[in-house]
Each structure stands twice: as structure tokens, then as C-alpha cells.
Amino acid sequence: MDYSIIYHPEVKNDILGIPKNIKDRIKKAIENKLLADPIKYGEPLRRSLQGYRKLRVGNYRIIYKIEKNNIEVLKIGHRREVYDKPRYE
């Protein structure tokens, strides 16, 4: 199945403070893992974030949701803060 990526408008702000080498790893993870098989590579989240998934890239997490053929990337951030201020529906 072919997927397309949709980014939440605030993801631009999320990646501003991330070091360049980590940004490159995140980009590769999105291109090589999320677009290939988002269910296989991502883990489902629990409790209040049920229905969302995460992809781990070192100490950073990509929070996303799958809707039909679209992968909506909602937030990218360090593991200690990515779950604190959610922008989830």
C-alpha cells in the first residue's frame, strides 16, 4: 500500500531545536520506515493517546496517526517532552 505523509503545521517548530544529524536520521526514518510500513515499524500508544503510534529514532519520537493511505505526523520531539503538550484531537 502506498502512503503519503501529511505534517501538522507545528511540526516545523518542533524540528527547529533538533541537531542536524538527528534531523537527518528522522528524515531517513520517515522515508524508509514510515512510508514503507507504518504499522510494522511504529508502536501503538496507550491510555489517552490510544489510536496514535510512535516511531523511535534514538531519543526522539515521531508521533503519528494512520488514516487510510495518509500518515499524519503530529509531533516530533525528545522522548522526555514529546508526550507533555499534545496537539492531538
C-alpha positions as CSV (number, residue, x, y, z in Angstrom):
1,M,0.0,0.0,0.0
2,D,1.3,3.5,-0.9
3,Y,1.2,6.0,1.9
4,S,1.6,9.8,1.8
5,I,2.8,11.9,4.6
6,I,0.9,14.9,6.0
7,Y,2.6,17.1,8.6
8,H,0.8,19.0,11.3
9,P,1.6,22.8,10.8
10,E,3.5,23.0,14.1
11,V,6.0,20.2,13.2
12,K,8.1,22.9,11.6
13,N,8.6,24.4,15.1
14,D,9.3,21.0,16.6
15,I,12.4,20.4,14.5
16,L,13.9,23.8,14.9
17,G,15.9,22.9,18.1
18,I,16.9,19.4,17.0
19,P,20.6,18.9,16.0
20,K,21.2,18.5,12.2
21,N,22.5,14.9,12.5
22,I,19.3,13.9,14.3
23,K,17.1,15.7,11.8
24,D,18.8,13.6,9.1
25,R,18.1,10.4,11.0
26,I,14.5,11.4,11.5
27,K,14.1,12.2,7.8
28,K,15.5,8.8,6.8
29,A,13.3,7.1,9.3
30,I,10.2,8.8,7.9
31,E,11.2,8.0,4.3
32,N,12.4,4.4,4.8
33,K,10.2,3.1,7.6
34,L,7.0,5.1,7.9
35,L,6.4,5.2,4.2
36,A,7.3,1.6,3.8
37,D,5.2,0.1,6.6
38,P,4.0,2.4,9.4
39,I,2.3,-0.5,11.3
40,K,5.4,-2.7,11.3
41,Y,7.9,-0.1,12.4
42,G,5.7,2.0,14.7
43,E,4.4,1.1,18.1
44,P,0.8,1.8,19.3
45,L,0.4,4.3,22.1
46,R,-1.8,3.6,25.1
47,R,-4.2,5.3,27.5
48,S,-5.1,8.8,26.5
49,L,-3.1,8.5,23.2
50,Q,-4.8,5.4,22.1
51,G,-5.2,5.4,18.3
52,Y,-1.8,7.1,17.8
53,R,1.5,5.5,17.1
54,K,5.2,6.4,17.7
55,L,8.4,5.7,15.8
56,R,11.5,5.8,17.8
57,V,14.6,7.5,16.4
58,G,17.3,7.4,19.2
59,N,16.0,9.6,22.0
60,Y,13.4,11.3,19.7
61,R,9.9,10.2,18.9
62,I,7.7,10.8,15.9
63,I,4.0,10.7,16.9
64,Y,1.7,9.9,14.0
65,K,-1.7,8.6,13.1
66,I,-2.7,6.4,10.1
67,E,-5.9,7.3,8.3
68,K,-6.5,5.3,5.1
69,N,-3.5,6.0,2.9
70,N,-2.3,9.0,4.8
71,I,0.2,9.2,7.7
72,E,-0.4,12.3,9.7
73,V,2.8,13.3,11.6
74,L,1.5,15.2,14.6
75,K,4.6,15.9,16.7
76,I,8.4,15.2,16.7
77,G,10.4,15.7,19.8
78,H,12.7,14.4,22.5
79,R,11.2,11.4,24.4
80,R,11.0,13.3,27.7
81,E,8.8,16.1,26.3
82,V,7.0,14.7,23.2
83,Y,4.1,13.5,25.3
84,D,3.7,16.5,27.6
85,K,2.0,19.1,25.4
86,P,0.0,17.1,22.9
87,R,-1.7,18.6,19.9
88,Y,-3.8,15.6,19.3
89,E,-7.5,15.8,18.7
